Amino acid sequence: MTLNNPEATAQALNILRSGSTFQWYVIPLLVIVLYIYANEYEKGNYRVIAGGLALYMVHWFVEIINALIQHFSGHALWTVPACSAFEIMVGVGIEISLMFSIAGMVACKLMPKDPTVKIMGINNRLFFSVTNAAFASILEIFLVQTPAFVWVYGWWGALPVFVTVYIPFFAAACYVHDWQPRAQKLFIGSLFAVNAIALILFAGILKWI
């Protein structure tokens, strides 16, 4: 199987959860994210918060899968080999993770309040799921031109990431936003539990990821 940059795996593993790359800008970024959530909570925008958390839980699930692919095959689909202040897993740095923690909220705030409204003949929830996914995929085309982000396998690129990663990300945000509170809590809570158990088992106990 063709590998675009096999060295990126070793580079990413070399800085995995290492404090040597830490930069102070992480702290204000974290505070900004917390402020954004606190502001939405104060305004009672619970649906927006649910959309944001839904995307974030899917993000963590996908990153865990990518790290497990690295463990079992020797190479992840994508890696963050450099330029991160703290690499959480082989394919995600703290900056990317903080960005995704609010990306779903942005998508939800851009949508019309009425879920039945159509845009270009398409339900607006589907429209925003696909267009946001397309934007994120195009952004990755730029990122892989930098030292900060690598598509490791030759067959992995903008189209696979669009279909298997970003559409699920933004679909979770856009659709969970409209669900009843109980269903929102069930989706977010269940994924949180799965992610937490996976991290404890695969990162904490087995040291696989």
MODELLER restraints for C-alpha pairs under 7 A, 6 or more apart:
rsr = mdl.restraints
at = mdl.atoms
rsr.add(forms.Gaussian(group=physical.xy_distance, feature=features.Distance(at['CA:2:A'], at['CA:153:A']), mean=6.00, stdev=0.5))
rsr.add(forms.Gaussian(group=physical.xy_distance, feature=features.Distance(at['CA:2:A'], at['CA:154:A']), mean=5.18, stdev=0.5))
rsr.add(forms.Gaussian(group=physical.xy_distance, feature=features.Distance(at['CA:3:A'], at['CA:152:A']), mean=5.67, stdev=0.5))
rsr.add(forms.Gaussian(group=physical.xy_distance, feature=features.Distance(at['CA:3:A'], at['CA:153:A']), mean=4.42, stdev=0.5))
rsr.add(forms.Gaussian(group=physical.xy_distance, feature=features.Distance(at['CA:3:A'], at['CA:154:A']), mean=5.28, stdev=0.5))
rsr.add(forms.Gaussian(group=physical.xy_distance, feature=features.Distance(at['CA:4:A'], at['CA:152:A']), mean=5.21, stdev=0.5))
rsr.add(forms.Gaussian(group=physical.xy_distance, feature=features.Distance(at['CA:4:A'], at['CA:153:A']), mean=5.47, stdev=0.5))
rsr.add(forms.Gaussian(group=physical.xy_distance, feature=features.Distance(at['CA:4:A'], at['CA:154:A']), mean=5.26, stdev=0.5))
rsr.add(forms.Gaussian(group=physical.xy_distance, feature=features.Distance(at['CA:5:A'], at['CA:152:A']), mean=5.28, stdev=0.5))
rsr.add(forms.Gaussian(group=physical.xy_distance, feature=features.Distance(at['CA:6:A'], at['CA:152:A']), mean=6.24, stdev=0.5))
rsr.add(forms.Gaussian(group=physical.xy_distance, feature=features.Distance(at['CA:8:A'], at['CA:79:A']), mean=6.62, stdev=0.5))
rsr.add(forms.Gaussian(group=physical.xy_distance, feature=features.Distance(at['CA:8:A'], at['CA:81:A']), mean=5.50, stdev=0.5))
rsr.add(forms.Gaussian(group=physical.xy_distance, feature=features.Distance(at['CA:8:A'], at['CA:150:A']), mean=6.92, stdev=0.5))
rsr.add(forms.Gaussian(group=physical.xy_distance, feature=features.Distance(at['CA:9:A'], at['CA:75:A']), mean=6.02, stdev=0.5))
rsr.add(forms.Gaussian(group=physical.xy_distance, feature=features.Distance(at['CA:9:A'], at['CA:79:A']), mean=6.48, stdev=0.5))
rsr.add(forms.Gaussian(group=physical.xy_distance, feature=features.Distance(at['CA:11:A'], at['CA:81:A']), mean=4.97, stdev=0.5))
rsr.add(forms.Gaussian(group=physical.xy_distance, feature=features.Distance(at['CA:12:A'], at['CA:79:A']), mean=6.33, stdev=0.5))
rsr.add(forms.Gaussian(group=physical.xy_distance, feature=features.Distance(at['CA:12:A'], at['CA:80:A']), mean=5.71, stdev=0.5))
rsr.add(forms.Gaussian(group=physical.xy_distance, feature=features.Distance(at['CA:12:A'], at['CA:81:A']), mean=3.93, stdev=0.5))
rsr.add(forms.Gaussian(group=physical.xy_distance, feature=features.Distance(at['CA:12:A'], at['CA:82:A']), mean=6.91, stdev=0.5))
rsr.add(forms.Gaussian(group=physical.xy_distance, feature=features.Distance(at['CA:12:A'], at['CA:90:A']), mean=5.64, stdev=0.5))
rsr.add(forms.Gaussian(group=physical.xy_distance, feature=features.Distance(at['CA:13:A'], at['CA:90:A']), mean=6.21, stdev=0.5))
rsr.add(forms.Gaussian(group=physical.xy_distance, feature=features.Distance(at['CA:15:A'], at['CA:87:A']), mean=6.61, stdev=0.5))
rsr.add(forms.Gaussian(group=physical.xy_distance, feature=features.Distance(at['CA:16:A'], at['CA:87:A']), mean=5.26, stdev=0.5))
rsr.add(forms.Gaussian(group=physical.xy_distance, feature=features.Distance(at['CA:16:A'], at['CA:88:A']), mean=6.47, stdev=0.5))
rsr.add(forms.Gaussian(group=physical.xy_distance, feature=features.Distance(at['CA:16:A'], at['CA:89:A']), mean=6.30, stdev=0.5))
rsr.add(forms.Gaussian(group=physical.xy_distance, feature=features.Distance(at['CA:16:A'], at['CA:90:A']), mean=6.52, stdev=0.5))
rsr.add(forms.Gaussian(group=physical.xy_distance, feature=features.Distance(at['CA:17:A'], at['CA:86:A']), mean=6.17, stdev=0.5))
rsr.add(forms.Gaussian(group=physical.xy_distance, feature=features.Distance(at['CA:17:A'], at['CA:87:A']), mean=5.27, stdev=0.5))
rsr.add(forms.Gaussian(group=physical.xy_distance, feature=features.Distance(at['CA:17:A'], at['CA:88:A']), mean=5.51, stdev=0.5))
rsr.add(forms.Gaussian(group=physical.xy_distance, feature=features.Distance(at['CA:18:A'], at['CA:86:A']), mean=6.72, stdev=0.5))
rsr.add(forms.Gaussian(group=physical.xy_distance, feature=features.Distance(at['CA:19:A'], at['CA:86:A']), mean=6.86, stdev=0.5))
rsr.add(forms.Gaussian(group=physical.xy_distance, feature=features.Distance(at['CA:21:A'], at['CA:84:A']), mean=6.95, stdev=0.5))
rsr.add(forms.Gaussian(group=physical.xy_distance, feature=features.Distance(at['CA:21:A'], at['CA:85:A']), mean=5.00, stdev=0.5))
rsr.add(forms.Gaussian(group=physical.xy_distance, feature=features.Distance(at['CA:21:A'], at['CA:86:A']), mean=6.09, stdev=0.5))
rsr.add(forms.Gaussian(group=physical.xy_distance, feature=features.Distance(at['CA:22:A'], at['CA:85:A']), mean=4.34, stdev=0.5))
rsr.add(forms.Gaussian(group=physical.xy_distance, feature=features.Distance(at['CA:22:A'], at['CA:86:A']), mean=5.64, stdev=0.5))
rsr.add(forms.Gaussian(group=physical.xy_distance, feature=features.Distance(at['CA:23:A'], at['CA:85:A']), mean=5.13, stdev=0.5))
rsr.add(forms.Gaussian(group=physical.xy_distance, feature=features.Distance(at['CA:33:A'], at['CA:102:A']), mean=6.98, stdev=0.5))
rsr.add(forms.Gaussian(group=physical.xy_distance, feature=features.Distance(at['CA:37:A'], at['CA:49:A']), mean=6.85, stdev=0.5))
rsr.add(forms.Gaussian(group=physical.xy_distance, feature=features.Distance(at['CA:40:A'], at['CA:49:A']), mean=6.89, stdev=0.5))
rsr.add(forms.Gaussian(group=physical.xy_distance, feature=features.Distance(at['CA:47:A'], at['CA:177:A']), mean=4.92, stdev=0.5))
rsr.add(forms.Gaussian(group=physical.xy_distance, feature=features.Distance(at['CA:47:A'], at['CA:178:A']), mean=6.97, stdev=0.5))
rsr.add(forms.Gaussian(group=physical.xy_distance, feature=features.Distance(at['CA:48:A'], at['CA:105:A']), mean=5.35, stdev=0.5))
rsr.add(forms.Gaussian(group=physical.xy_distance, feature=features.Distance(at['CA:48:A'], at['CA:108:A']), mean=5.83, stdev=0.5))
rsr.add(forms.Gaussian(group=physical.xy_distance, feature=features.Distance(at['CA:48:A'], at['CA:109:A']), mean=6.85, stdev=0.5))
rsr.add(forms.Gaussian(group=physical.xy_distance, feature=features.Distance(at['CA:48:A'], at['CA:177:A']), mean=6.16, stdev=0.5))
rsr.add(forms.Gaussian(group=physical.xy_distance, feature=features.Distance(at['CA:49:A'], at['CA:105:A']), mean=6.34, stdev=0.5))
rsr.add(forms.Gaussian(group=physical.xy_distance, feature=features.Distance(at['CA:50:A'], at['CA:176:A']), mean=6.79, stdev=0.5))
rsr.add(forms.Gaussian(group=physical.xy_distance, feature=features.Distance(at['CA:50:A'], at['CA:177:A']), mean=5.90, stdev=0.5))
rsr.add(forms.Gaussian(group=physical.xy_distance, feature=features.Distance(at['CA:50:A'], at['CA:184:A']), mean=6.53, stdev=0.5))
rsr.add(forms.Gaussian(group=physical.xy_distance, feature=features.Distance(at['CA:51:A'], at['CA:104:A']), mean=5.56, stdev=0.5))
rsr.add(forms.Gaussian(group=physical.xy_distance, feature=features.Distance(at['CA:51:A'], at['CA:105:A']), mean=5.88, stdev=0.5))
rsr.add(forms.Gaussian(group=physical.xy_distance, feature=features.Distance(at['CA:51:A'], at['CA:108:A']), mean=6.51, stdev=0.5))
rsr.add(forms.Gaussian(group=physical.xy_distance, feature=features.Distance(at['CA:51:A'], at['CA:172:A']), mean=6.94, stdev=0.5))
rsr.add(forms.Gaussian(group=physical.xy_distance, feature=features.Distance(at['CA:51:A'], at['CA:173:A']), mean=3.96, stdev=0.5))
rsr.add(forms.Gaussian(group=physical.xy_distance, feature=features.Distance(at['CA:51:A'], at['CA:174:A']), mean=6.29, stdev=0.5))
rsr.add(forms.Gaussian(group=physical.xy_distance, feature=features.Distance(at['CA:51:A'], at['CA:176:A']), mean=5.69, stdev=0.5))
rsr.add(forms.Gaussian(group=physical.xy_distance, feature=features.Distance(at['CA:51:A'], at['CA:177:A']), mean=4.71, stdev=0.5))
rsr.add(forms.Gaussian(group=physical.xy_distance, feature=features.Distance(at['CA:52:A'], at['CA:101:A']), mean=6.36, stdev=0.5))
rsr.add(forms.Gaussian(group=physical.xy_distance, feature=features.Distance(at['CA:52:A'], at['CA:102:A']), mean=5.67, stdev=0.5))
rsr.add(forms.Gaussian(group=physical.xy_distance, feature=features.Distance(at['CA:52:A'], at['CA:103:A']), mean=6.61, stdev=0.5))
rsr.add(forms.Gaussian(group=physical.xy_distance, feature=features.Distance(at['CA:52:A'], at['CA:104:A']), mean=4.05, stdev=0.5))
rsr.add(forms.Gaussian(group=physical.xy_distance, feature=features.Distance(at['CA:52:A'], at['CA:105:A']), mean=4.37, stdev=0.5))
rsr.add(forms.Gaussian(group=physical.xy_distance, feature=features.Distance(at['CA:52:A'], at['CA:173:A']), mean=5.97, stdev=0.5))
rsr.add(forms.Gaussian(group=physical.xy_distance, feature=features.Distance(at['CA:53:A'], at['CA:101:A']), mean=6.85, stdev=0.5))
rsr.add(forms.Gaussian(group=physical.xy_distance, feature=features.Distance(at['CA:53:A'], at['CA:188:A']), mean=6.74, stdev=0.5))
rsr.add(forms.Gaussian(group=physical.xy_distance, feature=features.Distance(at['CA:54:A'], at['CA:172:A']), mean=5.66, stdev=0.5))
rsr.add(forms.Gaussian(group=physical.xy_distance, feature=features.Distance(at['CA:54:A'], at['CA:173:A']), mean=5.49, stdev=0.5))
rsr.add(forms.Gaussian(group=physical.xy_distance, feature=features.Distance(at['CA:54:A'], at['CA:176:A']), mean=6.80, stdev=0.5))
rsr.add(forms.Gaussian(group=physical.xy_distance, feature=features.Distance(at['CA:54:A'], at['CA:188:A']), mean=5.54, stdev=0.5))
rsr.add(forms.Gaussian(group=physical.xy_distance, feature=features.Distance(at['CA:55:A'], at['CA:104:A']), mean=5.49, stdev=0.5))
rsr.add(forms.Gaussian(group=physical.xy_distance, feature=features.Distance(at['CA:55:A'], at['CA:169:A']), mean=5.00, stdev=0.5))
rsr.add(forms.Gaussian(group=physical.xy_distance, feature=features.Distance(at['CA:55:A'], at['CA:170:A']), mean=6.33, stdev=0.5))
rsr.add(forms.Gaussian(group=physical.xy_distance, feature=features.Distance(at['CA:55:A'], at['CA:172:A']), mean=5.52, stdev=0.5))
rsr.add(forms.Gaussian(group=physical.xy_distance, feature=features.Distance(at['CA:55:A'], at['CA:173:A']), mean=5.11, stdev=0.5))
rsr.add(forms.Gaussian(group=physical.xy_distance, feature=features.Distance(at['CA:56:A'], at['CA:100:A']), mean=5.97, stdev=0.5))
rsr.add(forms.Gaussian(group=physical.xy_distance, feature=features.Distance(at['CA:56:A'], at['CA:101:A']), mean=5.14, stdev=0.5))
rsr.add(forms.Gaussian(group=physical.xy_distance, feature=features.Distance(at['CA:57:A'], at['CA:188:A']), mean=6.64, stdev=0.5))
rsr.add(forms.Gaussian(group=physical.xy_distance, feature=features.Distance(at['CA:57:A'], at['CA:191:A']), mean=5.95, stdev=0.5))
rsr.add(forms.Gaussian(group=physical.xy_distance, feature=features.Distance(at['CA:57:A'], at['CA:192:A']), mean=6.13, stdev=0.5))
rsr.add(forms.Gaussian(group=physical.xy_distance, feature=features.Distance(at['CA:58:A'], at['CA:169:A']), mean=6.02, stdev=0.5))
rsr.add(forms.Gaussian(group=physical.xy_distance, feature=features.Distance(at['CA:59:A'], at['CA:169:A']), mean=6.60, stdev=0.5))
rsr.add(forms.Gaussian(group=physical.xy_distance, feature=features.Distance(at['CA:60:A'], at['CA:195:A']), mean=6.68, stdev=0.5))
rsr.add(forms.Gaussian(group=physical.xy_distance, feature=features.Distance(at['CA:61:A'], at['CA:195:A']), mean=5.90, stdev=0.5))
rsr.add(forms.Gaussian(group=physical.xy_distance, feature=features.Distance(at['CA:63:A'], at['CA:91:A']), mean=6.56, stdev=0.5))
rsr.add(forms.Gaussian(group=physical.xy_distance, feature=features.Distance(at['CA:63:A'], at['CA:92:A']), mean=6.95, stdev=0.5))
rsr.add(forms.Gaussian(group=physical.xy_distance, feature=features.Distance(at['CA:66:A'], at['CA:76:A']), mean=5.55, stdev=0.5))
rsr.add(forms.Gaussian(group=physical.xy_distance, feature=features.Distance(at['CA:66:A'], at['CA:77:A']), mean=6.28, stdev=0.5))
rsr.add(forms.Gaussian(group=physical.xy_distance, feature=features.Distance(at['CA:66:A'], at['CA:91:A']), mean=6.98, stdev=0.5))
rsr.add(forms.Gaussian(group=physical.xy_distance, feature=features.Distance(at['CA:67:A'], at['CA:76:A']), mean=6.07, stdev=0.5))
rsr.add(forms.Gaussian(group=physical.xy_distance, feature=features.Distance(at['CA:67:A'], at['CA:89:A']), mean=6.57, stdev=0.5))
rsr.add(forms.Gaussian(group=physical.xy_distance, feature=features.Distance(at['CA:67:A'], at['CA:90:A']), mean=5.90, stdev=0.5))
rsr.add(forms.Gaussian(group=physical.xy_distance, feature=features.Distance(at['CA:67:A'], at['CA:91:A']), mean=6.94, stdev=0.5))
rsr.add(forms.Gaussian(group=physical.xy_distance, feature=features.Distance(at['CA:67:A'], at['CA:209:A']), mean=5.45, stdev=0.5))
rsr.add(forms.Gaussian(group=physical.xy_distance, feature=features.Distance(at['CA:68:A'], at['CA:209:A']), mean=6.29, stdev=0.5))
rsr.add(forms.Gaussian(group=physical.xy_distance, feature=features.Distance(at['CA:69:A'], at['CA:75:A']), mean=6.73, stdev=0.5))
rsr.add(forms.Gaussian(group=physical.xy_distance, feature=features.Distance(at['CA:69:A'], at['CA:76:A']), mean=5.40, stdev=0.5))
rsr.add(forms.Gaussian(group=physical.xy_distance, feature=features.Distance(at['CA:70:A'], at['CA:76:A']), mean=3.98, stdev=0.5))
rsr.add(forms.Gaussian(group=physical.xy_distance, feature=features.Distance(at['CA:71:A'], at['CA:208:A']), mean=6.02, stdev=0.5))
rsr.add(forms.Gaussian(group=physical.xy_distance, feature=features.Distance(at['CA:71:A'], at['CA:209:A']), mean=6.71, stdev=0.5))
rsr.add(forms.Gaussian(group=physical.xy_distance, feature=features.Distance(at['CA:76:A'], at['CA:152:A']), mean=6.83, stdev=0.5))
rsr.add(forms.Gaussian(group=physical.xy_distance, feature=features.Distance(at['CA:77:A'], at['CA:151:A']), mean=6.16, stdev=0.5))
rsr.add(forms.Gaussian(group=physical.xy_distance, feature=features.Distance(at['CA:77:A'], at['CA:152:A']), mean=5.50, stdev=0.5))
rsr.add(forms.Gaussian(group=physical.xy_distance, feature=features.Distance(at['CA:77:A'], at['CA:153:A']), mean=6.13, stdev=0.5))
rsr.add(forms.Gaussian(group=physical.xy_distance, feature=features.Distance(at['CA:77:A'], at['CA:156:A']), mean=6.80, stdev=0.5))
rsr.add(forms.Gaussian(group=physical.xy_distance, feature=features.Distance(at['CA:78:A'], at['CA:91:A']), mean=5.52, stdev=0.5))
rsr.add(forms.Gaussian(group=physical.xy_distance, feature=features.Distance(at['CA:78:A'], at['CA:150:A']), mean=5.49, stdev=0.5))
rsr.add(forms.Gaussian(group=physical.xy_distance, feature=features.Distance(at['CA:78:A'], at['CA:151:A']), mean=4.55, stdev=0.5))
rsr.add(forms.Gaussian(group=physical.xy_distance, feature=features.Distance(at['CA:78:A'], at['CA:152:A']), mean=5.43, stdev=0.5))
rsr.add(forms.Gaussian(group=physical.xy_distance, feature=features.Distance(at['CA:79:A'], at['CA:90:A']), mean=5.42, stdev=0.5))
rsr.add(forms.Gaussian(group=physical.xy_distance, feature=features.Distance(at['CA:79:A'], at['CA:91:A']), mean=3.93, stdev=0.5))
rsr.add(forms.Gaussian(group=physical.xy_distance, feature=features.Distance(at['CA:79:A'], at['CA:149:A']), mean=6.00, stdev=0.5))
rsr.add(forms.Gaussian(group=physical.xy_distance, feature=features.Distance(at['CA:79:A'], at['CA:150:A']), mean=5.34, stdev=0.5))
rsr.add(forms.Gaussian(group=physical.xy_distance, feature=features.Distance(at['CA:79:A'], at['CA:151:A']), mean=6.79, stdev=0.5))
rsr.add(forms.Gaussian(group=physical.xy_distance, feature=features.Distance(at['CA:80:A'], at['CA:90:A']), mean=6.26, stdev=0.5))
rsr.add(forms.Gaussian(group=physical.xy_distance, feature=features.Distance(at['CA:80:A'], at['CA:91:A']), mean=5.06, stdev=0.5))
rsr.add(forms.Gaussian(group=physical.xy_distance, feature=features.Distance(at['CA:80:A'], at['CA:92:A']), mean=5.99, stdev=0.5))
rsr.add(forms.Gaussian(group=physical.xy_distance, feature=features.Distance(at['CA:80:A'], at['CA:93:A']), mean=6.63, stdev=0.5))
rsr.add(forms.Gaussian(group=physical.xy_distance, feature=features.Distance(at['CA:80:A'], at['CA:148:A']), mean=5.72, stdev=0.5))
rsr.add(forms.Gaussian(group=physical.xy_distance, feature=features.Distance(at['CA:80:A'], at['CA:149:A']), mean=4.84, stdev=0.5))
rsr.add(forms.Gaussian(group=physical.xy_distance, feature=features.Distance(at['CA:80:A'], at['CA:150:A']), mean=6.46, stdev=0.5))
rsr.add(forms.Gaussian(group=physical.xy_distance, feature=features.Distance(at['CA:81:A'], at['CA:148:A']), mean=6.17, stdev=0.5))
rsr.add(forms.Gaussian(group=physical.xy_distance, feature=features.Distance(at['CA:81:A'], at['CA:149:A']), mean=6.63, stdev=0.5))
rsr.add(forms.Gaussian(group=physical.xy_distance, feature=features.Distance(at['CA:82:A'], at['CA:147:A']), mean=6.35, stdev=0.5))
rsr.add(forms.Gaussian(group=physical.xy_distance, feature=features.Distance(at['CA:82:A'], at['CA:148:A']), mean=5.01, stdev=0.5))
rsr.add(forms.Gaussian(group=physical.xy_distance, feature=features.Distance(at['CA:83:A'], at['CA:148:A']), mean=5.27, stdev=0.5))
rsr.add(forms.Gaussian(group=physical.xy_distance, feature=features.Distance(at['CA:84:A'], at['CA:93:A']), mean=5.53, stdev=0.5))
rsr.add(forms.Gaussian(group=physical.xy_distance, feature=features.Distance(at['CA:84:A'], at['CA:94:A']), mean=6.95, stdev=0.5))
rsr.add(forms.Gaussian(group=physical.xy_distance, feature=features.Distance(at['CA:84:A'], at['CA:95:A']), mean=6.96, stdev=0.5))
rsr.add(forms.Gaussian(group=physical.xy_distance, feature=features.Distance(at['CA:85:A'], at['CA:94:A']), mean=6.83, stdev=0.5))
rsr.add(forms.Gaussian(group=physical.xy_distance, feature=features.Distance(at['CA:86:A'], at['CA:93:A']), mean=5.65, stdev=0.5))
rsr.add(forms.Gaussian(group=physical.xy_distance, feature=features.Distance(at['CA:86:A'], at['CA:94:A']), mean=5.47, stdev=0.5))
rsr.add(forms.Gaussian(group=physical.xy_distance, feature=features.Distance(at['CA:87:A'], at['CA:93:A']), mean=4.09, stdev=0.5))
rsr.add(forms.Gaussian(group=physical.xy_distance, feature=features.Distance(at['CA:87:A'], at['CA:94:A']), mean=6.06, stdev=0.5))
rsr.add(forms.Gaussian(group=physical.xy_distance, feature=features.Distance(at['CA:88:A'], at['CA:94:A']), mean=6.31, stdev=0.5))
rsr.add(forms.Gaussian(group=physical.xy_distance, feature=features.Distance(at['CA:89:A'], at['CA:209:A']), mean=6.68, stdev=0.5))
rsr.add(forms.Gaussian(group=physical.xy_distance, feature=features.Distance(at['CA:104:A'], at['CA:170:A']), mean=6.47, stdev=0.5))
rsr.add(forms.Gaussian(group=physical.xy_distance, feature=features.Distance(at['CA:104:A'], at['CA:173:A']), mean=5.13, stdev=0.5))
rsr.add(forms.Gaussian(group=physical.xy_distance, feature=features.Distance(at['CA:107:A'], at['CA:174:A']), mean=7.00, stdev=0.5))
rsr.add(forms.Gaussian(group=physical.xy_distance, feature=features.Distance(at['CA:108:A'], at['CA:173:A']), mean=6.74, stdev=0.5))
rsr.add(forms.Gaussian(group=physical.xy_distance, feature=features.Distance(at['CA:108:A'], at['CA:174:A']), mean=5.85, stdev=0.5))
rsr.add(forms.Gaussian(group=physical.xy_distance, feature=features.Distance(at['CA:111:A'], at['CA:128:A']), mean=6.96, stdev=0.5))
rsr.add(forms.Gaussian(group=physical.xy_distance, feature=features.Distance(at['CA:115:A'], at['CA:124:A']), mean=6.60, stdev=0.5))
rsr.add(forms.Gaussian(group=physical.xy_distance, feature=features.Distance(at['CA:115:A'], at['CA:125:A']), mean=6.53, stdev=0.5))
rsr.add(forms.Gaussian(group=physical.xy_distance, feature=features.Distance(at['CA:116:A'], at['CA:123:A']), mean=6.39, stdev=0.5))
rsr.add(forms.Gaussian(group=physical.xy_distance, feature=features.Distance(at['CA:117:A'], at['CA:123:A']), mean=6.21, stdev=0.5))
rsr.add(forms.Gaussian(group=physical.xy_distance, feature=features.Distance(at['CA:117:A'], at['CA:124:A']), mean=5.94, stdev=0.5))
rsr.add(forms.Gaussian(group=physical.xy_distance, feature=features.Distance(at['CA:118:A'], at['CA:124:A']), mean=5.14, stdev=0.5))
rsr.add(forms.Gaussian(group=physical.xy_distance, feature=features.Distance(at['CA:119:A'], at['CA:127:A']), mean=6.97, stdev=0.5))
rsr.add(forms.Gaussian(group=physical.xy_distance, feature=features.Distance(at['CA:125:A'], at['CA:174:A']), mean=5.67, stdev=0.5))
rsr.add(forms.Gaussian(group=physical.xy_distance, feature=features.Distance(at['CA:125:A'], at['CA:175:A']), mean=6.64, stdev=0.5))
rsr.add(forms.Gaussian(group=physical.xy_distance, feature=features.Distance(at['CA:129:A'], at['CA:167:A']), mean=6.08, stdev=0.5))
rsr.add(forms.Gaussian(group=physical.xy_distance, feature=features.Distance(at['CA:129:A'], at['CA:170:A']), mean=4.80, stdev=0.5))
rsr.add(forms.Gaussian(group=physical.xy_distance, feature=features.Distance(at['CA:129:A'], at['CA:171:A']), mean=4.92, stdev=0.5))
rsr.add(forms.Gaussian(group=physical.xy_distance, feature=features.Distance(at['CA:129:A'], at['CA:174:A']), mean=6.42, stdev=0.5))
rsr.add(forms.Gaussian(group=physical.xy_distance, feature=features.Distance(at['CA:130:A'], at['CA:167:A']), mean=6.02, stdev=0.5))
rsr.add(forms.Gaussian(group=physical.xy_distance, feature=features.Distance(at['CA:132:A'], at['CA:170:A']), mean=6.75, stdev=0.5))
rsr.add(forms.Gaussian(group=physical.xy_distance, feature=features.Distance(at['CA:133:A'], at['CA:162:A']), mean=5.91, stdev=0.5))
rsr.add(forms.Gaussian(group=physical.xy_distance, feature=features.Distance(at['CA:133:A'], at['CA:166:A']), mean=4.66, stdev=0.5))
rsr.add(forms.Gaussian(group=physical.xy_distance, feature=features.Distance(at['CA:133:A'], at['CA:167:A']), mean=5.21, stdev=0.5))
rsr.add(forms.Gaussian(group=physical.xy_distance, feature=features.Distance(at['CA:133:A'], at['CA:170:A']), mean=6.44, stdev=0.5))
rsr.add(forms.Gaussian(group=physical.xy_distance, feature=features.Distance(at['CA:134:A'], at['CA:162:A']), mean=6.25, stdev=0.5))
rsr.add(forms.Gaussian(group=physical.xy_distance, feature=features.Distance(at['CA:136:A'], at['CA:166:A']), mean=7.00, stdev=0.5))
rsr.add(forms.Gaussian(group=physical.xy_distance, feature=features.Distance(at['CA:137:A'], at['CA:158:A']), mean=5.26, stdev=0.5))
rsr.add(forms.Gaussian(group=physical.xy_distance, feature=features.Distance(at['CA:137:A'], at['CA:161:A']), mean=6.55, stdev=0.5))
rsr.add(forms.Gaussian(group=physical.xy_distance, feature=features.Distance(at['CA:137:A'], at['CA:162:A']), mean=5.49, stdev=0.5))
rsr.add(forms.Gaussian(group=physical.xy_distance, feature=features.Distance(at['CA:138:A'], at['CA:158:A']), mean=6.72, stdev=0.5))
rsr.add(forms.Gaussian(group=physical.xy_distance, feature=features.Distance(at['CA:140:A'], at['CA:158:A']), mean=6.99, stdev=0.5))
rsr.add(forms.Gaussian(group=physical.xy_distance, feature=features.Distance(at['CA:141:A'], at['CA:158:A']), mean=6.55, stdev=0.5))
rsr.add(forms.Gaussian(group=physical.xy_distance, feature=features.Distance(at['CA:143:A'], at['CA:149:A']), mean=5.81, stdev=0.5))
rsr.add(forms.Gaussian(group=physical.xy_distance, feature=features.Distance(at['CA:144:A'], at['CA:150:A']), mean=5.23, stdev=0.5))
rsr.add(forms.Gaussian(group=physical.xy_distance, feature=features.Distance(at['CA:144:A'], at['CA:151:A']), mean=6.74, stdev=0.5))
rsr.add(forms.Gaussian(group=physical.xy_distance, feature=features.Distance(at['CA:151:A'], at['CA:157:A']), mean=6.65, stdev=0.5))
rsr.add(forms.Gaussian(group=physical.xy_distance, feature=features.Distance(at['CA:176:A'], at['CA:184:A']), mean=5.96, stdev=0.5))
rsr.add(forms.Gaussian(group=physical.xy_distance, feature=features.Distance(at['CA:202:A'], at['CA:208:A']), mean=5.17, stdev=0.5))
rsr.add(forms.Gaussian(group=physical.xy_distance, feature=features.Distance(at['CA:202:A'], at['CA:209:A']), mean=5.89, stdev=0.5))
rsr.add(forms.Gaussian(group=physical.xy_distance, feature=features.Distance(at['CA:203:A'], at['CA:209:A']), mean=4.94, stdev=0.5))
